[in-house]
Amino acid sequence: MNRASITRERSVALLIAGLLLFNPPLLLVFAGDSSLFGAPLSFLYLFAAWAGVILLVAVIARRSAPPGEADPQSRQQAANDPGQSGG
């Protein structure tokens, strides 16, 4: 398998997981009156799931980028160095 197909499979799996995480039947599990540290469990679940999905998207994006593009500092250095433009 090449890198593009693995990235595509991971992205689709993350989409399905995100849809399941925010599906109303699962949200209703946390819809009770219980709280943790003074915050309702439903809010904590929503923000934790949201942060988890964002974190996983970042991991997938970083792993799918070519080695030079994943590092913003090297991208900035390449933009500042006109000698590497190849033209």
Residue frames relative to the residue before (quaternion, step in Angstrom):
aa qw qx qy qz dx dy dz
M 1.0000 0.0000 0.0000 0.0000 0.00 0.00 0.00
N 0.3310 -0.7380 0.5470 0.2156 3.52 -0.99 0.76
R 0.7232 -0.4737 0.3009 0.4026 3.53 -1.32 0.31
A 0.6462 0.5346 -0.3319 0.4319 3.60 0.96 -0.79
S 0.6864 0.4727 -0.3046 0.4611 3.61 0.88 -0.81
I 0.6232 0.5201 -0.3448 0.4715 3.60 1.07 -0.67
T 0.6445 0.5131 -0.3135 0.4723 3.58 0.99 -0.85
R 0.6444 0.5203 -0.3191 0.4606 3.58 0.97 -0.83
E 0.6635 0.5000 -0.3044 0.4659 3.59 0.94 -0.87
R 0.6574 0.4973 -0.3118 0.4724 3.58 0.96 -0.80
S 0.6429 0.5236 -0.3236 0.4559 3.58 1.01 -0.77
V 0.6571 0.4928 -0.3063 0.4812 3.58 0.96 -0.84
A 0.6436 0.5130 -0.3242 0.4664 3.60 0.97 -0.82
L 0.6575 0.4969 -0.3095 0.4744 3.59 1.01 -0.78
L 0.6116 0.5368 -0.3464 0.4666 3.59 1.04 -0.67
I 0.6707 0.4842 -0.2964 0.4774 3.58 0.90 -0.91
A 0.6483 0.5065 -0.3206 0.4694 3.59 0.96 -0.82
G 0.6430 0.5200 -0.3195 0.4626 3.59 1.01 -0.79
L 0.6455 0.5123 -0.3189 0.4683 3.56 0.99 -0.81
L 0.6720 0.4871 -0.2974 0.4719 3.57 0.99 -0.79
L 0.6409 0.5422 -0.3284 0.4329 3.59 1.00 -0.79
F 0.7754 0.3190 -0.1636 0.5199 3.57 1.03 -0.77
N 0.3674 0.7172 -0.4910 0.3311 3.55 1.24 0.53
P 0.5837 -0.6393 0.3683 0.3391 3.63 -0.82 0.92
P 0.6400 0.5116 -0.3832 0.4264 3.68 0.83 -0.64
L 0.6740 0.4640 -0.3049 0.4873 3.60 1.00 -0.68
L 0.6199 0.5359 -0.3437 0.4587 3.59 1.07 -0.65
L 0.6381 0.5454 -0.3279 0.4334 3.58 1.06 -0.70
V 0.5370 0.6116 -0.4073 0.4144 3.59 1.20 -0.40
F 0.7591 0.3617 -0.1821 0.5096 3.58 1.03 -0.80
A 0.4965 0.7022 -0.3968 0.3209 3.61 1.26 0.11
G 0.4427 0.7169 -0.4494 0.2968 3.61 1.19 0.15
D 0.6551 -0.5247 0.3832 0.3855 3.55 -1.33 -0.13
S 0.4863 0.6827 -0.4380 0.3249 3.60 1.21 -0.03
S 0.1130 -0.7925 0.5973 0.0498 3.53 -1.18 0.62
L 0.2053 -0.7447 0.6236 0.1198 3.51 -1.30 0.41
F 0.8280 -0.0263 -0.0596 0.5570 3.56 -0.64 1.17
G 0.7147 -0.4733 0.2419 0.4546 3.57 1.07 0.74
A 0.6603 0.4627 -0.3130 0.5020 3.60 1.25 -0.08
P 0.5360 -0.6278 0.4503 0.3403 3.59 -0.98 0.77
L 0.5710 -0.6215 0.4183 0.3358 3.57 -1.03 0.77
S 0.6046 0.5663 -0.3709 0.4197 3.58 1.05 -0.63
F 0.6561 0.4914 -0.3133 0.4795 3.61 0.97 -0.78
L 0.6551 0.5097 -0.3171 0.4588 3.57 0.92 -0.86
Y 0.6443 0.5123 -0.3196 0.4694 3.58 1.00 -0.82
L 0.6628 0.5147 -0.3169 0.4420 3.60 0.84 -0.93
F 0.7130 0.4461 -0.2714 0.4680 3.59 0.80 -0.95
A 0.6415 0.5099 -0.3337 0.4659 3.62 1.02 -0.69
A 0.6630 0.4899 -0.3048 0.4770 3.60 0.94 -0.84
W 0.6376 0.5252 -0.3155 0.4669 3.57 1.00 -0.85
A 0.6712 0.4831 -0.2950 0.4786 3.59 0.90 -0.90
G 0.6395 0.5309 -0.3250 0.4511 3.58 1.02 -0.75
V 0.6518 0.5005 -0.3142 0.4753 3.57 0.96 -0.83
I 0.6524 0.5036 -0.3169 0.4694 3.60 0.93 -0.84
L 0.6433 0.5195 -0.3218 0.4613 3.59 0.95 -0.83
L 0.6809 0.4824 -0.2930 0.4667 3.59 0.91 -0.86
V 0.6053 0.5319 -0.3541 0.4746 3.60 1.08 -0.63
A 0.6521 0.5109 -0.3125 0.4649 3.59 0.98 -0.83
V 0.6467 0.5118 -0.3190 0.4671 3.59 0.98 -0.81
I 0.6597 0.4977 -0.3087 0.4709 3.58 0.92 -0.87
A 0.6654 0.5031 -0.3072 0.4580 3.59 0.92 -0.88
R 0.6681 0.4953 -0.3099 0.4607 3.59 0.93 -0.82
R 0.6879 0.4731 -0.2930 0.4659 3.60 0.95 -0.78
S 0.6861 0.4895 -0.2960 0.4496 3.59 1.08 -0.58
A 0.5880 0.5822 -0.3758 0.4172 3.60 1.18 -0.41
P 0.5497 -0.5794 0.4730 0.3720 3.59 -1.12 0.58
P 0.6867 -0.5365 0.2889 0.3965 3.63 -1.04 0.67
G 0.6999 0.4722 -0.2899 0.4507 3.63 0.90 -0.76
E 0.6898 0.4993 -0.2838 0.4407 3.58 1.08 -0.63
A 0.5963 0.5906 -0.3688 0.3996 3.59 1.16 -0.39
D 0.7026 0.4339 -0.2477 0.5067 3.57 1.21 -0.46
P 0.3400 -0.7724 0.4927 0.2125 3.64 -0.35 1.15
Q 0.6141 0.5555 -0.3641 0.4264 3.61 1.06 -0.61
S 0.6668 0.4772 -0.3157 0.4775 3.61 0.94 -0.77
R 0.6037 0.5466 -0.3515 0.4617 3.59 1.12 -0.58
Q 0.6585 0.4971 -0.3022 0.4775 3.57 1.01 -0.84
Q 0.6430 0.5127 -0.3262 0.4661 3.59 0.99 -0.77
A 0.6459 0.5111 -0.3209 0.4675 3.59 1.00 -0.76
A 0.6477 0.5087 -0.3207 0.4678 3.60 1.04 -0.69
N 0.6995 0.4629 -0.2665 0.4747 3.59 1.07 -0.70
D 0.6981 0.4315 -0.2626 0.5075 3.61 1.19 -0.36
P 0.2089 -0.8230 0.5136 0.1238 3.65 -0.08 1.22
G 0.5518 0.6399 -0.3895 0.3664 3.60 1.19 -0.31
Q 0.6938 0.4686 -0.2797 0.4700 3.59 1.13 -0.41
S 0.4316 0.7236 -0.4590 0.2820 3.60 1.18 0.14
G 0.4239 -0.7407 0.4432 0.2743 3.60 1.21 -0.29
G 0.6392 0.5456 -0.3260 0.4330 3.59 1.19 0.08
